[in-house]
Amino acid sequence: MSQFFKQTFASTIGSFIALCLFLTLGASSLVFMLFATVSPQEEARVENKSILVFDLSTDVRDSEPPANLSQAISGKKQETMTLRRVLQSIEKATNDDRIVGLFLDGRRGGGGGGYANMAEVRTALEKFRAKGKKIIVYDVTLSEREYYLASLADEVILNPMGIMELNGLSSKQMFFKGALEKYGVGVQVVRVGDYKAAVEPYTRNDLSQENRQQTQALLTDLWDKFLSTVGKSRNLAIADLQKLADKEGFIEAKQAEKMGLIDRVGYYDNAVSELQKLTGESDEKPEFRHISLSTYAERTISPIEVYTSENKIAIVYAEGAIVGGKGTIETIGSDRFAEEFRELREDDTVKAIVLRVNSPGGSATASEVILREILLTRKEKPVVVSMGNMAASGGYWIAAGANQIFAEENSITGSIGVFGLLSNIQEIANNHGVTWDVVKTGRFADISSNVRPKTEEELAIYQKSVSKTYDLFLRKVAKYRNLPKNKVHEIAQGRIWSGKEAVKIGLVDRIGGLEAAIAHAAEEAKLGKDWQIEEYPQQNRFETEIVERLLNIDSLESTVKLDPITSEMLKIRKELAILATFDDPTGVYARLPFNFEID
């Protein structure tokens, strides 16, 4: 994409944030927050007969989020935990005699975890319940994402004024073609793959037939998984659930109880009474003995594992867009990850590597750089891939070289295709009296210029580069997945697949989550039970601790929700911010449709 977009949006947003920070944050505020940072915090104990509380608004991510000072300053805070920390905590609580039950608290709404991550959490909760420990749920507005977990509980309580969402899944795409034409920004496209829809937001006003077809197929797979999972837990027929989704959409509390979707209609104090029965407390008290999942993790699981074994399994988290160079903590920088793999390859104490991929892809060149290091590492020790919510396009490119690939049924993968976007600002500049002239010594000397559209001959050069990259992508997948190239071409063309379908067509080896991938890596390395986990990239604990303390300042906390207009404007900003990750030296990208989200 053109430097015009990247520089304009990056500088504008950066300047705006800097100005707001300067105007709103005085020295006294900084002193106050830093004082609070170093103040001692009260230690929470795990008491006997306690309830473990899992706030359903928790954002369950693959890796640690970056330290976020802006949240501390604004007072906007969301509980965030890594998937593995959630799984470890629930597993620990399953065998902890002090924990007598688990409360899924939906009062603050649902979190941002994808369905693949939620599937792993659900499995952990099923093991907790199988141990004979009860799970109780209370909610006011029960979303489908929350219900995916809540449906397995012993008792689901919904507020009398509450409502339950059961209307199916949807995916909404934003299009900018009209806006670009209005303001005089030209876009030309080169791509390979009928289903490679990442370019559509800039070239169309709606979904293409191919994009609509693949999105419908993916959503159907994910919805079928949802229905079968929920139906089994609640002893309801899939056909009946589908009928409800088509006829009702939103179901009132009493109706949900009558249909068997929930167990009872009640208030929070009714849920408290049920939890007090488990803890053995008097129902005269307004609360029950409990400990939050995050606090329980802090008290029972060390953030830095004590080395008890000389054999290590490294988990490398590849989360975000794939970019060249070092990247940021929220992107997958090819140089940084290549260096990480080289160090792990040379570390004799690391016996196997699990690469956890949660990426929509990005730079084709950067993807190839990372794949090369994975292949070199694979010669020395096992490399197992665990796909998170999304491991597609460039995300699949780097995954293809692993010894074994695991995915959940509702992971999103595939999208084997590439494209290039070529923008120009000729019209908008000319409309404001700006023109250019050029002197050159070669016919294509100014081919990279973004002040004019590309000629047909120039587009042919770009198309040749894109086609060559696509062919390389196909050959890589065919070789490392042991598939005929013509078969890969059939399932490629930029098409996205669910994890369930990816196993059938050979893109994935097994259905399973992160823990299953770790167990397989230990087996491949013949480690038995003599091993321990080490996670990468490793963040600076000191910096993280400071911001975490800042986020825990009660006086700064706020639960302000964004109004619909602001929310939509932030979505536009999020879409356009992706342009900053377009840094491939050849201008060729292997990426999913931008900000592919499922509601």
Disulfide bonds with the S-S distance in Angstrom:
none
